[in-house]
Amino acid sequence: MSKSLSLIIVLPLLLTRLSAAEISLWYLFMTMIGLQAIVDAGFSPTFIRVIAYVRGGAGIRELKECHHAGTGTFDLQTLNQVYSTMSRVYRYLGVIWTFLLLVAGTIALQRPVTAVSDKGAAWLAWGIIVIASGISFQGALYSSYLQGMNQVALVRRWETVTSLAAIMSSFLVLLAGGGLLGLVIANQAWLVINVARDRCLARWAEHGILRTFVRQPFNRDIFDAVWPSAWRSGLGILMSYGLIQASGIIYAQIGNAASVATYLLGLRLIQMVSQFSQAPFYSKIPLLSRLYAEDRRADLLRVAKRGMTFAHWTYVTGFVGLGLAGAPILSHIGSHAPFPEGLLWSLMGLAFFLERYGAMHVQLYSTTNHIIWHVANGGMGIIYLLTSCLLLQSIGVYAFVAGMIAGYLGFYCWFAAYHSYKAFNLKFVEFELQTSFAPFLSGVLGSFLIFLNCR
């Protein structure tokens, strides 16, 4: 809901109150902040699972031996050790993240900042982001703890409240003419507030267990239990989301401000559509895992087919709808960053459709408790890099989208689908006729209409 409100309330003001160079810089800031997931290296989701295992009664020996069945009654001392080790890991990663922002981030911003009129304000905004991001990174400790302690509903409720407050703050700042610097201050202040919020929630949740913890030394056994899963998750993030996000940073070094703003805007919009379309299938993953454990394969496939079909249609509807309405709306409001041209948007839509297709097959196969997504993303990432580098000089920004399509078609999609077909004895034509075929054809037809509409 908050993302939809941000699209409706904040985006129109952002596109009309900031110059093309400032819009490009804003999305570049957001892209760099998003790369935090790479430095996290998969520790956050892994620590969430480990805390959940300990809460279920697993001890250090069970964690290290990858045997997570517990007694149902957790040991407070073990939980204390896990939290202390996790705290050390986040502290070190936070220092690394801040250093990378200061050095690599500043270097990457040298050229884009020269395009804005108030360079001093732009660099001050970047300094605020570096400080706030470092605090936010280390504050992820509290969010991971809360989710591992099964306080997801509590976290989501408060996230909704603070997200709405952040959206209204950004809206008021832009309305008052606060510019890029004001927008960054409003946005980053809420990141720091979110850390304070999660710390307070963590200290009082579960009858205040966290307040009884004492500082423990770094536990190598716990880290050894966490690391194998963490590096696989981290590699998967790096070779998929990380490389795609990095394309915006690379393009900012060679493209003009207006074209960079258009590409980054298009990338952000198509990612929002993709994320929104995940819900119909991803919300069924716990049920799918339970049905697999109960050996109810027919019920599992019925639920999976329905979720996949709904997810594909949701994505295609959002992609085609934005493609047809995006350009007229931005033109009407006087946006300083135009909507991506029809061909670019259509190719982006195809690329992320393929990503959704492969990702859902990866998740379906993952119900078998065999994780392959780091291999799928690794193969995709290698093809993406090779294709993008070979084509960048000849076709410009289209090279990044061509790299995505090549990576997804060349490895990710067929590798993921092969494993799920084999695991559940599925036939390609029969299964896809019921799930992806009609949405895909509708997306192709919609792309053709978008291309004609934008000529």
Secondary structure, 3 states (H helix, E strand, C coil): CHHHHHHHHHHHHHHHHCCHHHHHHHHHHHHHHHCHHHHHCCHHHHHHHHHHHHHCCCCHHHHHCCCCCCCCCCCHHHHHHHHHHHHHHHHHHHHHHHHHHHHHHHHHHHHHHHCCCCHHHHHHHHHHHHHHHHHHHHHHHHHHHHHHCCCHHHHHHHHHHHHHHHHHHHHHHHHCCCHHHHHHHHHHHHHHHHHHHHHHHHHHHHHHHHHHCCCCCCCHHHHHHHHHHHHHHHHHHHHHHHHHHHHHHHHHCCCCHHHHHHHHHHHHHHHHHHHHHCHHHHCCHHHHHHHHHCCCHHHHHHHHHHHHHHHHHHHHHHHHHHHHHHHHHHHHHCCCCCCCCHHHHHHHHHHHHHHHHHHHHHHHHHCCCCCCHHHHHHHHHHHHHHHHHHHHHHHCCHHHHHHHHHHHHHHHHHHHHHHHHHHHCCCHHHHHHHHCHHHHHHHHHHHHHHHHHCC
